[in-house]
Amino acid sequence: MCKVINERKFITVMEKIVPVIEESWLHALQEEFDKPYFSDLKKFLIEERKKYRVFPPGSLIFNAFNRTPFQRVKVVLLGQDPYHGFSQAHGLCFSVPRGVAKPPSLINIFKELENDLGIPISKHGDLTSWADQGVLLLNATLTVRENQAGSHQNRGWETFTDVAIRKLSDQRKGLIFVLWGNYAQAKRNLIDTGKHTVLTTVHPSPLSANRGFFGCKHFSKINQLLKQQGESEINWNIV
């Protein structure tokens, strides 16, 4: 019974997708919801959910947008797609809910944070406090099938999130875009580098972190840039 109820909730969310996104983002992205690709995406997700577990839960698909309204964005951290393990994804890139084991890339992020700012490695991996301060934790693809990384790529999400990035680039000024790894760096062409700062390095994955992620000091650099612009700095402590 619980599975059926959860499935119905998911389908309801996807069929009535517009009300579950924060108002300023709804205004910025309204046109996308009416386009054919988004209609196809909704149909795909409804069918996927009937056959498989899909993460994150429907109510958290737009968590990054809901936590960080359009006009409050200071920093944009781009990921690829959600974690595909059970209970890991909650709509914020690199983040996992409290009580869920920290994935290797997130552990490396915390190691660099400690190296850069002396902040002790957190006991949990929930980055919501960053999102609430203006760090948009955005994955390019917003859903995934359980245990199948990249399974929802090229279904329309990238079109949607590319528009979100372009809107920020066009309508805001002085944002800091953080692009870790080749996939994120491919989004650089969406950003007006005359108006915004772009920070790049390799992905924090254990496969690449030793080739430049460790020692990048992006956390302190972000705060230096914000301070120069008269903006409040990010408190990177995980609370």
C-alpha positions, 0 to 999 in steps of 0.5 A: 500500500505504501508503494502505491501511495508514494507512486500516486504522490509522485505522479500527482507532482509530475502532472501538476509540476508548476506549483512545486517550484519556488515563485521566482524560479517559476517566473523565470522558467514558466515558458519551459513548462509549456514546451514539448520537451518538458511534456515528454519529460513528464511522461517519461518520468511517470512511466519510469516511476511505475517500473522503477524507484526514481530518486529523489522523491517527487517533492524534492526534484526542485529542491535546489530551486526551492531552497535558493530563490532566483534573486538570492543566488550568489554561487552556482555549484554544478553537478551532473546527476543525483546520487542513485543509491537508496535515500541518497538524493534529496535534490541538492548536488553533492549533498545527502540527507542526514543519517546517510553515509557520505559519498567519496566525492563529498568526503573529498569536498569536506577534506578540501574545506578543512584544508582551505578554511580549517573547518572540521569534517562534518559528521553528516553530508546535508548541504542545505545550510549552503543552499539557504545562504545562496549557493544553488546546488544544481544538478544538470539532470534532476532525477535518476533511476535507482542504481543506474547512474546517468539513466535519466540523462538526455531526456530533457532535464539538461535543456531545462537546467541549461535555461536556468543557468542562462537566465542567471547569467543574463539577468543577474550580475556578479555571480560565482559559477563553480565548475568541478570536472569536465562535465560541469566545465562544458557548461561554461559557454552558457555563462557570460564571463564578462559579468560573472566569475567562473572557478574551475578545477577537476572533479572531487571524485577519488579518481581525480581529486589529487590532480587539482581539486585538493588545494584549489581553495575555492571556498576561501576564493568564493568568500573573497569575491563576495566580500569584494562585491559587498556581499555577505560571505558564505558560512561553510560550516555544515550545520 
